[in-house]
Amino acid sequence: MTKYVIKRILFVLLTCFIVLSLTYILINCLEMPTVVSSNPGQVIAYYRDQADKGFVLEFTSPQTGYGNLLRSVTSGSGVTYYYYAKPVMDRYIQWLSNVLLRWDWGVSSNFSINTPCIDILMQRLPVTISINVIAVLVSVPLGIGFGVICALKKNSIFDNVSQVVIIALIAIPSFVLISYLILIAYNSNGVIPPFWPKSTDPLGYRVAGYIIPVTALSIGSIAGYARFVRAELCEVLSSEYLLLARTKGLTRGQAILRHAFRNSMVPVLPAVIAEFIAILGGSMILENLYQIPGIGRLYIAAFQQRDYNLLMTDMAFYTIIGLMASIVVDLSYGFIDPRIRMGAKK
């Protein structure tokens, strides 16, 4: 098991290296980050930082032999600085060494000029994590509980109606659902915020701001868990070993709790972990619609403003989280069912 975990971690690191390397090279083949600030001091400070980190060359007069001019800026003292970009692969090697040796992901070029990208990400991360964690805490027990009830009432009117509702809820995209919820919030007379509350708003109003995004993220997950748990539990309830447990004297409730429920949870826990990663990535659109200052909205803003340093930092977060989740999903099988050991010899 230890050997398997080490192999998976090394594979994740290799995959992350390849994905981020290709992304950085392809983005920088398009163009260098363009600073749109009209403040010469900010622009000079940004490009001087890039020159110190080995991405551009700074001169006080026009040069030849360094490719196209990237930017020329005149300082307040009247000195004009000329900046030329280094070749893409030179920039890539320098970027890689900065990240690996100093954990330096660069500074923002447009979103918050000259602010370290990792600081911007960490400022917005708690909001995104809190919304997604609450959504998981709401959707998992409700989805599993509803799925168990449907399985125990299989083929009843309640079960048939529930399956229709579940399919309908799964089919509704979360961004469509949040759009309707925002419209409802507009008519709630201020009880539910139609947009993410400000940090200066009253505590109760800020707490109410979680209702719409958590609901939009949870509805589809609840329906998905219910459908999945019902299918697994129905299969287990019809198995031979459960009938044997009943013949040995266990009541229906005991057989379900001791055997059926636990065995049906084997594929459910990995699904919960995978769903958390899915809603973490899917919350990008929701954060933009509800104006939540999280990393999903930050990703879209960085893309729109061509802030490539910030875009790479945000993309690295999603890549690392997604790859690490794959390891946790595999290991979770062994915690639910000790008979399962990933990577074990036969």
C-alpha positions as a Markdown table, in Angstrom:
| # | Residue | x | y | z |
|---|---|---|---|---|
| 1 | Met | 0.0 | 0.0 | 0.0 |
| 2 | Thr | 2.8 | 2.4 | 0.9 |
| 3 | Lys | 4.6 | 1.6 | -2.4 |
| 4 | Tyr | 1.4 | 2.3 | -4.3 |
| 5 | Val | 0.8 | 5.6 | -2.5 |
| 6 | Ile | 4.4 | 6.7 | -3.3 |
| 7 | Lys | 3.9 | 5.8 | -7.0 |
| 8 | Arg | 0.7 | 7.7 | -7.2 |
| 9 | Ile | 2.2 | 10.8 | -5.6 |
| 10 | Leu | 5.1 | 10.7 | -8.0 |
| 11 | Phe | 2.7 | 10.3 | -10.9 |
| 12 | Val | 0.6 | 13.2 | -9.7 |
| 13 | Leu | 3.8 | 15.4 | -9.5 |
| 14 | Leu | 4.8 | 14.4 | -13.0 |
| 15 | Thr | 1.3 | 15.1 | -14.4 |
| 16 | Cys | 1.2 | 18.4 | -12.6 |
| 17 | Phe | 4.6 | 19.3 | -14.0 |
| 18 | Ile | 3.6 | 18.4 | -17.6 |
| 19 | Val | 0.2 | 20.2 | -17.5 |
| 20 | Leu | 1.5 | 23.4 | -16.0 |
| 21 | Ser | 4.6 | 23.4 | -18.2 |
| 22 | Leu | 2.7 | 23.1 | -21.4 |
| 23 | Thr | 0.2 | 25.7 | -20.2 |
| 24 | Tyr | 2.9 | 28.2 | -19.4 |
| 25 | Ile | 4.7 | 27.7 | -22.7 |
| 26 | Leu | 1.5 | 27.9 | -24.8 |
| 27 | Ile | 0.3 | 31.0 | -23.1 |
| 28 | Asn | 3.6 | 32.8 | -23.4 |
| 29 | Cys | 3.8 | 31.8 | -27.1 |
| 30 | Leu | 0.8 | 34.0 | -27.6 |
| 31 | Glu | 2.2 | 37.2 | -25.9 |
| 32 | Met | 3.8 | 38.5 | -22.8 |
| 33 | Pro | 1.4 | 39.9 | -20.1 |
| 34 | Thr | 0.4 | 43.4 | -21.1 |
| 35 | Val | 0.1 | 46.0 | -18.3 |
| 36 | Val | -2.8 | 48.3 | -18.9 |
| 37 | Ser | -2.1 | 50.7 | -16.0 |
| 38 | Ser | -1.7 | 54.4 | -16.9 |
| 39 | Asn | 0.6 | 55.0 | -13.9 |
| 40 | Pro | 4.2 | 55.0 | -15.2 |
| 41 | Gly | 5.5 | 54.2 | -11.8 |
| 42 | Gln | 3.4 | 51.1 | -11.5 |
| 43 | Val | 4.4 | 49.9 | -15.0 |
| 44 | Ile | 8.1 | 50.5 | -14.4 |
| 45 | Ala | 7.9 | 48.7 | -11.0 |
| 46 | Tyr | 6.2 | 45.7 | -12.7 |
| 47 | Tyr | 8.6 | 45.4 | -15.6 |
| 48 | Arg | 11.6 | 46.0 | -13.3 |
| 49 | Asp | 10.4 | 43.1 | -11.1 |
| 50 | Gln | 10.1 | 41.0 | -14.3 |
| 51 | Ala | 13.7 | 42.0 | -15.3 |
| 52 | Asp | 15.0 | 41.1 | -11.8 |
| 53 | Lys | 13.4 | 37.7 | -12.1 |
| 54 | Gly | 14.9 | 37.1 | -15.6 |
| 55 | Phe | 11.8 | 37.4 | -17.8 |
| 56 | Val | 12.6 | 40.7 | -19.6 |
| 57 | Leu | 15.6 | 42.9 | -20.4 |
| 58 | Glu | 15.6 | 46.6 | -19.4 |
| 59 | Phe | 17.4 | 49.3 | -21.4 |
| 60 | Thr | 17.4 | 53.1 | -21.4 |
| 61 | Ser | 17.7 | 53.3 | -25.2 |
| 62 | Pro | 16.2 | 51.4 | -28.1 |
| 63 | Gln | 18.1 | 48.1 | -28.9 |
| 64 | Thr | 18.3 | 45.8 | -31.9 |
| 65 | Gly | 18.8 | 42.1 | -31.8 |
| 66 | Tyr | 16.4 | 41.5 | -28.9 |
| 67 | Gly | 13.2 | 41.0 | -30.9 |
| 68 | Asn | 10.2 | 43.2 | -30.9 |
| 69 | Leu | 9.9 | 46.0 | -28.3 |
| 70 | Leu | 7.7 | 44.9 | -25.4 |
| 71 | Arg | 7.0 | 48.2 | -23.8 |
| 72 | Ser | 8.6 | 51.7 | -23.4 |
| 73 | Val | 7.8 | 53.8 | -20.4 |
| 74 | Thr | 8.9 | 57.3 | -19.5 |
| 75 | Ser | 9.4 | 57.8 | -15.7 |
| 76 | Gly | 8.6 | 60.9 | -13.8 |
| 77 | Ser | 12.2 | 62.1 | -14.1 |
| 78 | Gly | 12.0 | 61.9 | -17.9 |
| 79 | Val | 14.0 | 58.7 | -18.4 |
| 80 | Thr | 12.5 | 56.4 | -20.9 |
| 81 | Tyr | 12.9 | 52.7 | -20.3 |
| 82 | Tyr | 12.7 | 50.0 | -23.0 |
| 83 | Tyr | 11.7 | 46.5 | -22.2 |
| 84 | Tyr | 12.3 | 43.4 | -24.4 |
| 85 | Ala | 11.0 | 39.9 | -23.7 |
| 86 | Lys | 13.4 | 37.0 | -23.4 |
| 87 | Pro | 12.8 | 33.9 | -25.5 |
| 88 | Val | 9.9 | 31.7 | -24.3 |
| 89 | Met | 12.0 | 28.8 | -23.2 |
| 90 | Asp | 14.3 | 31.1 | -21.2 |
| 91 | Arg | 11.3 | 32.5 | -19.5 |
| 92 | Tyr | 9.9 | 29.1 | -18.8 |
| 93 | Ile | 13.2 | 27.8 | -17.2 |
| 94 | Gln | 13.3 | 31.0 | -15.0 |
| 95 | Trp | 9.6 | 30.6 | -14.1 |
| 96 | Leu | 10.1 | 27.0 | -13.1 |
| 97 | Ser | 13.1 | 27.8 | -11.0 |
| 98 | Asn | 11.3 | 30.6 | -9.2 |
| 99 | Val | 8.4 | 28.3 | -8.4 |
| 100 | Leu | 10.4 | 25.3 | -7.3 |
| 101 | Leu | 13.2 | 27.1 | -5.4 |
| 102 | Arg | 11.4 | 30.2 | -4.0 |
| 103 | Trp | 7.6 | 29.3 | -4.4 |
| 104 | Asp | 7.4 | 32.6 | -6.3 |
| 105 | Trp | 4.5 | 32.6 | -8.7 |
| 106 | Gly | 5.1 | 36.1 | -9.9 |
| 107 | Val | 3.1 | 39.3 | -9.4 |
| 108 | Ser | -0.2 | 40.4 | -10.9 |
| 109 | Ser | 0.1 | 42.5 | -14.1 |
| 110 | Asn | -3.4 | 43.9 | -14.3 |
| 111 | Phe | -5.8 | 42.5 | -11.7 |
| 112 | Ser | -3.9 | 44.0 | -8.7 |
| 113 | Ile | -0.7 | 45.3 | -10.3 |
| 114 | Asn | 2.6 | 44.3 | -8.5 |
| 115 | Thr | 0.8 | 42.3 | -5.8 |
| 116 | Pro | 2.1 | 38.7 | -5.4 |
| 117 | Cys | -0.3 | 36.3 | -7.1 |
| 118 | Ile | -0.1 | 33.8 | -4.3 |
| 119 | Asp | -1.3 | 36.5 | -1.9 |
| 120 | Ile | -4.3 | 37.3 | -4.1 |
| 121 | Leu | -5.2 | 33.6 | -4.3 |
| 122 | Met | -4.9 | 33.1 | -0.5 |
| 123 | Gln | -7.1 | 36.1 | 0.2 |
| 124 | Arg | -9.9 | 34.7 | -2.0 |
| 125 | Leu | -9.5 | 31.0 | -1.2 |
| 126 | Pro | -11.4 | 31.0 | 2.2 |
| 127 | Val | -14.7 | 32.2 | 0.5 |
| 128 | Thr | -14.6 | 29.5 | -2.1 |
| 129 | Ile | -13.6 | 26.7 | 0.3 |
| 130 | Ser | -16.3 | 27.7 | 2.8 |
| 131 | Ile | -19.1 | 27.7 | 0.2 |
| 132 | Asn | -18.1 | 24.4 | -1.2 |
| 133 | Val | -17.6 | 22.7 | 2.2 |
| 134 | Ile | -21.0 | 23.9 | 3.4 |
| 135 | Ala | -22.5 | 22.6 | 0.1 |
| 136 | Val | -20.9 | 19.2 | 0.6 |
| 137 | Leu | -22.0 | 19.1 | 4.3 |
| 138 | Val | -25.6 | 19.8 | 3.2 |
| 139 | Ser | -25.8 | 17.6 | 0.1 |
| 140 | Val | -24.1 | 14.5 | 1.4 |
| 141 | Pro | -26.4 | 13.6 | 4.4 |
| 142 | Leu | -29.6 | 14.7 | 2.5 |
| 143 | Gly | -28.7 | 12.9 | -0.7 |
| 144 | Ile | -27.7 | 9.7 | 1.1 |
| 145 | Gly | -30.7 | 9.8 | 3.4 |
| 146 | Phe | -33.1 | 10.4 | 0.5 |
| 147 | Gly | -31.5 | 7.6 | -1.5 |
| 148 | Val | -31.9 | 5.2 | 1.4 |
| 149 | Ile | -35.6 | 6.0 | 1.8 |
| 150 | Cys | -36.2 | 5.6 | -2.0 |
| 151 | Ala | -34.4 | 2.2 | -1.9 |
| 152 | Leu | -36.4 | 1.0 | 1.1 |
| 153 | Lys | -39.6 | 2.1 | -0.7 |
| 154 | Lys | -38.6 | 0.7 | -4.0 |
| 155 | Asn | -41.3 | 0.8 | -6.8 |
| 156 | Ser | -43.7 | 2.6 | -4.5 |
| 157 | Ile | -45.5 | 5.8 | -5.6 |
| 158 | Phe | -43.1 | 7.8 | -3.5 |
| 159 | Asp | -40.1 | 6.2 | -5.2 |
| 160 | Asn | -41.4 | 6.6 | -8.7 |
| 161 | Val | -42.3 | 10.3 | -8.2 |
| 162 | Ser | -38.9 | 10.8 | -6.5 |
| 163 | Gln | -37.0 | 9.4 | -9.5 |
| 164 | Val | -38.7 | 11.8 | -11.8 |
| 165 | Val | -37.9 | 14.7 | -9.6 |
| 166 | Ile | -34.3 | 13.5 | -9.2 |
| 167 | Ile | -33.7 | 13.2 | -13.0 |
| 168 | Ala | -35.2 | 16.7 | -13.5 |
| 169 | Leu | -32.9 | 18.2 | -10.8 |
| 170 | Ile | -29.8 | 16.5 | -12.2 |
| 171 | Ala | -30.7 | 17.9 | -15.7 |
| 172 | Ile | -30.8 | 21.5 | -14.5 |
| 173 | Pro | -27.4 | 23.2 | -14.6 |
| 174 | Ser | -26.3 | 25.0 | -11.5 |
| 175 | Phe | -25.9 | 28.3 | -13.2 |
| 176 | Val | -29.5 | 28.1 | -14.5 |
| 177 | Leu | -30.7 | 27.3 | -11.0 |
| 178 | Ile | -28.8 | 30.2 | -9.4 |
| 179 | Ser | -30.2 | 32.6 | -12.0 |
| 180 | Tyr | -33.7 | 31.7 | -10.8 |
| 181 | Leu | -32.7 | 32.0 | -7.2 |
| 182 | Ile | -31.3 | 35.4 | -7.8 |
| 183 | Leu | -34.6 | 36.5 | -9.3 |
| 184 | Ile | -36.4 | 35.1 | -6.3 |
| 185 | Ala | -34.0 | 37.0 | -4.0 |
| 186 | Tyr | -34.8 | 40.3 | -5.8 |
| 187 | Asn | -38.5 | 39.8 | -4.6 |
| 188 | Ser | -37.6 | 38.7 | -1.1 |
| 189 | Asn | -37.6 | 42.3 | 0.2 |
| 190 | Gly | -34.0 | 42.1 | 1.3 |
| 191 | Val | -34.3 | 38.9 | 3.3 |
| 192 | Ile | -32.1 | 37.0 | 0.9 |
| 193 | Pro | -29.2 | 39.0 | -0.7 |
| 194 | Pro | -29.5 | 39.0 | -4.5 |
| 195 | Phe | -25.7 | 39.3 | -4.7 |
| 196 | Trp | -22.8 | 38.4 | -2.4 |
| 197 | Pro | -22.9 | 40.8 | 0.7 |
| 198 | Lys | -20.1 | 43.2 | 1.5 |
| 199 | Ser | -17.8 | 42.7 | 4.4 |
| 200 | Thr | -19.4 | 45.8 | 6.1 |
| 201 | Asp | -23.0 | 44.3 | 6.0 |
| 202 | Pro | -24.6 | 43.0 | 9.2 |
| 203 | Leu | -23.6 | 39.5 | 10.2 |
| 204 | Gly | -27.1 | 38.0 | 9.6 |
| 205 | Tyr | -27.2 | 39.5 | 6.1 |
| 206 | Arg | -23.7 | 38.0 | 5.4 |
| 207 | Val | -24.8 | 34.6 | 6.6 |
| 208 | Ala | -27.9 | 34.8 | 4.5 |
| 209 | Gly | -25.6 | 35.4 | 1.5 |
| 210 | Tyr | -24.6 | 31.7 | 1.6 |
| 211 | Ile | -28.2 | 30.5 | 1.0 |
| 212 | Ile | -28.3 | 31.0 | -2.8 |
| 213 | Pro | -24.8 | 29.7 | -3.8 |
| 214 | Val | -25.0 | 26.7 | -1.4 |
| 215 | Thr | -28.5 | 25.9 | -2.6 |
| 216 | Ala | -27.4 | 26.1 | -6.3 |
| 217 | Leu | -24.4 | 23.9 | -5.6 |
| 218 | Ser | -26.3 | 21.4 | -3.4 |
| 219 | Ile | -29.5 | 20.6 | -5.4 |
| 220 | Gly | -27.8 | 18.7 | -8.2 |
| 221 | Ser | -25.5 | 16.9 | -5.7 |
| 222 | Ile | -28.4 | 15.8 | -3.5 |
| 223 | Ala | -30.2 | 14.4 | -6.5 |
| 224 | Gly | -27.0 | 12.7 | -7.8 |
| 225 | Tyr | -26.3 | 11.1 | -4.4 |
| 226 | Ala | -29.9 | 10.0 | -3.9 |
| 227 | Arg | -29.9 | 8.3 | -7.3 |
| 228 | Phe | -26.5 | 6.7 | -6.8 |
| 229 | Val | -27.3 | 5.4 | -3.2 |
| 230 | Arg | -30.7 | 4.1 | -4.3 |
| 231 | Ala | -29.2 | 2.1 | -7.1 |
| 232 | Glu | -26.4 | 0.6 | -4.9 |
| 233 | Leu | -28.6 | -0.1 | -2.0 |
| 234 | Cys | -31.3 | -1.8 | -4.1 |
| 235 | Glu | -28.6 | -4.1 | -5.6 |
| 236 | Val | -27.2 | -5.0 | -2.2 |
| 237 | Leu | -30.7 | -5.6 | -0.7 |
| 238 | Ser | -31.4 | -8.2 | -3.4 |
| 239 | Ser | -28.1 | -10.0 | -2.8 |
| 240 | Glu | -27.8 | -13.6 | -1.4 |
| 241 | Tyr | -25.6 | -12.8 | 1.5 |
| 242 | Leu | -28.2 | -10.3 | 2.9 |
| 243 | Leu | -30.9 | -13.0 | 2.6 |
| 244 | Leu | -28.5 | -15.3 | 4.5 |
| 245 | Ala | -28.2 | -12.7 | 7.3 |
| 246 | Arg | -31.9 | -12.6 | 7.6 |
| 247 | Thr | -32.2 | -16.3 | 7.9 |
| 248 | Lys | -29.6 | -16.2 | 10.8 |
| 249 | Gly | -32.0 | -14.2 | 12.8 |
| 250 | Leu | -31.1 | -10.6 | 12.0 |
| 251 | Thr | -34.0 | -8.2 | 11.7 |
| 252 | Arg | -34.5 | -6.2 | 8.5 |
| 253 | Gly | -33.1 | -3.1 | 10.2 |
| 254 | Gln | -30.1 | -4.9 | 11.6 |
| 255 | Ala | -29.3 | -6.5 | 8.2 |
| 256 | Ile | -29.6 | -3.2 | 6.5 |
| 257 | Leu | -27.4 | -1.2 | 9.0 |
| 258 | Arg | -24.7 | -3.9 | 9.5 |
| 259 | His | -24.4 | -5.2 | 6.0 |
| 260 | Ala | -26.4 | -3.5 | 3.2 |
| 261 | Phe | -25.7 | 0.1 | 4.1 |
| 262 | Arg | -21.9 | -0.3 | 4.6 |
| 263 | Asn | -21.4 | -2.3 | 1.4 |
| 264 | Ser | -23.4 | 0.2 | -0.6 |
| 265 | Met | -21.2 | 3.0 | 0.7 |
| 266 | Val | -18.1 | 1.5 | -0.9 |
| 267 | Pro | -18.6 | 3.5 | -4.2 |
| 268 | Val | -20.3 | 6.4 | -2.5 |
| 269 | Leu | -17.4 | 7.9 | -0.5 |
| 270 | Pro | -15.2 | 8.2 | -3.5 |
| 271 | Ala | -18.1 | 9.8 | -5.3 |
| 272 | Val | -18.4 | 12.4 | -2.5 |
| 273 | Ile | -14.7 | 13.3 | -2.9 |
| 274 | Ala | -15.0 | 13.5 | -6.6 |
| 275 | Glu | -18.2 | 15.6 | -6.3 |
| 276 | Phe | -16.4 | 18.1 | -4.1 |
| 277 | Ile | -13.8 | 18.7 | -6.7 |
| 278 | Ala | -16.4 | 18.9 | -9.4 |
| 279 | Ile | -18.4 | 21.6 | -7.6 |
| 280 | Leu | -15.1 | 23.4 | -6.7 |
| 281 | Gly | -14.5 | 23.8 | -10.4 |
| 282 | Gly | -18.1 | 24.3 | -11.3 |
| 283 | Ser | -18.4 | 27.2 | -8.9 |
| 284 | Met | -16.5 | 29.5 | -11.3 |
| 285 | Ile | -19.7 | 30.4 | -13.1 |
| 286 | Leu | -21.7 | 30.7 | -9.9 |
| 287 | Glu | -19.1 | 33.0 | -8.3 |
| 288 | Asn | -19.2 | 35.2 | -11.4 |
| 289 | Leu | -23.0 | 35.3 | -11.5 |
| 290 | Tyr | -23.4 | 35.9 | -7.7 |
| 291 | Gln | -20.4 | 38.2 | -7.6 |
| 292 | Ile | -18.6 | 36.1 | -5.0 |
| 293 | Pro | -15.0 | 37.2 | -4.5 |
| 294 | Gly | -13.6 | 33.7 | -4.7 |
| 295 | Ile | -10.9 | 32.0 | -6.8 |
| 296 | Gly | -13.4 | 30.9 | -9.4 |
| 297 | Arg | -14.3 | 34.5 | -10.2 |
| 298 | Leu | -10.6 | 35.4 | -9.9 |
| 299 | Tyr | -9.8 | 32.8 | -12.6 |
| 300 | Ile | -12.3 | 34.4 | -15.1 |
| 301 | Ala | -11.1 | 37.9 | -14.2 |
| 302 | Ala | -7.5 | 36.9 | -14.8 |
| 303 | Phe | -8.4 | 35.4 | -18.1 |
| 304 | Gln | -10.3 | 38.4 | -19.3 |
| 305 | Gln | -7.6 | 40.9 | -18.2 |
| 306 | Arg | -4.8 | 38.7 | -19.6 |
| 307 | Asp | -3.1 | 38.6 | -16.3 |
| 308 | Tyr | -1.2 | 35.4 | -17.1 |
| 309 | Asn | 0.8 | 35.2 | -13.9 |
| 310 | Leu | -2.4 | 35.2 | -11.9 |
| 311 | Leu | -4.0 | 32.8 | -14.3 |
| 312 | Met | -1.2 | 30.3 | -14.0 |
| 313 | Thr | -1.4 | 30.5 | -10.2 |
| 314 | Asp | -5.1 | 29.9 | -10.1 |
| 315 | Met | -4.8 | 27.1 | -12.7 |
| 316 | Ala | -2.1 | 25.5 | -10.6 |
| 317 | Phe | -4.4 | 25.4 | -7.6 |
| 318 | Tyr | -7.2 | 23.6 | -9.5 |
| 319 | Thr | -4.7 | 21.2 | -11.2 |
| 320 | Ile | -3.1 | 20.2 | -7.9 |
| 321 | Ile | -6.4 | 19.8 | -6.0 |
| 322 | Gly | -7.8 | 17.7 | -8.8 |
| 323 | Leu | -4.8 | 15.4 | -9.0 |
| 324 | Met | -4.5 | 15.0 | -5.3 |
| 325 | Ala | -8.2 | 14.2 | -5.1 |
| 326 | Ser | -7.6 | 11.2 | -7.4 |
| 327 | Ile | -5.2 | 9.7 | -4.8 |
| 328 | Val | -7.7 | 10.3 | -1.9 |
| 329 | Val | -10.5 | 8.7 | -4.0 |
| 330 | Asp | -8.4 | 5.5 | -4.5 |
| 331 | Leu | -7.3 | 5.3 | -0.9 |
| 332 | Ser | -10.9 | 5.8 | 0.4 |
| 333 | Tyr | -11.9 | 2.4 | -1.0 |
| 334 | Gly | -9.6 | 0.7 | 1.5 |
| 335 | Phe | -11.0 | 2.7 | 4.5 |
| 336 | Ile | -14.6 | 1.7 | 3.6 |
| 337 | Asp | -13.9 | -1.9 | 2.8 |
| 338 | Pro | -10.7 | -3.4 | 4.3 |
| 339 | Arg | -10.7 | -6.1 | 1.7 |
| 340 | Ile | -9.8 | -3.5 | -0.9 |
| 341 | Arg | -6.2 | -2.6 | -1.1 |
| 342 | Met | -5.1 | -0.6 | -4.1 |
| 343 | Gly | -1.9 | -1.8 | -5.6 |
| 344 | Ala | -1.8 | -5.0 | -3.5 |
| 345 | Lys | -0.4 | -8.2 | -5.0 |
| 346 | Lys | -2.9 | -11.0 | -5.6 |
